Amino acid sequence: MSTDSSDGTGSYLLDWVHLNVGGTRFLTTKATLCKRPESFLHRLVCDDPDLSSAKDESGSYLIDRDPAYFSCILNYLRHGKLIINKDLAEEGVLEEAEFYNLPDLVQLAAERIKQRDQSVTKNNINHVYRVLQCQEGELSQMLSTFTDGWKCEQVISMSQYSYGSGDQGDFLVVMSKDVTDMRTDSSPTIEQTEKAKVMLNRDARS
């Protein structure tokens, strides 16, 4: 494969380069591989004397890396975007980007991982309730003891649901909290959660 330009315009960059990545062959242009001067691929095809390179029997550059992720590398060099097949992991792209010394792609992959993890955390958040009953004189003290993310949703007087005199000073307090793990000891039971929803809906209709 010639790398000389007879007209001095750098047309050698249009030469096609054969790569053998982990046993899978790829074909691309030298211009694509040379888009990032600091990258491993630029040094490889420009025959950097400090970088040892080997070729297979067909003359393809040998690269001992995962071929499944190399398409992400090539596509990034072609158009500057990160495109990941659904069966590939963002962490794999990040590792390959580090190997090929592509700092911009490293940043893109890291941001994609961060966005993915934030999305997973958000989807796993559960809005749960806790229902407590107390006397009127205990109300302020009880509310002041709630910490760790619990907040008061509603204070409901039991007098509107009871016709006797014994419950006139009683209140139901509905607390809520966003949790990511329903198995924690501080999480309310399903019975408490359903009771809270019923009381909130009933109070809203009053």
Secondary structure, 3 states (H helix, E strand, C coil): CCCCCCCCCCHHHHCEEEEEECCEEEEEEHHHHCCCCCCHHHHHHCCCCCCCCCECCCCCEEECCCHHHHHHHHHHHHHCCCCCCCCCCHHHHHHHHHHCCCHHHHHHHHHHHHHHHHHHHHHCCEEEEEEEEEEHHHHHHHHHCCCCCCEEEEEEEHHHCCCCCCCCCEEEEEEEEEECCCCCCCCCCHHHHHHHHHHHHHHHHC
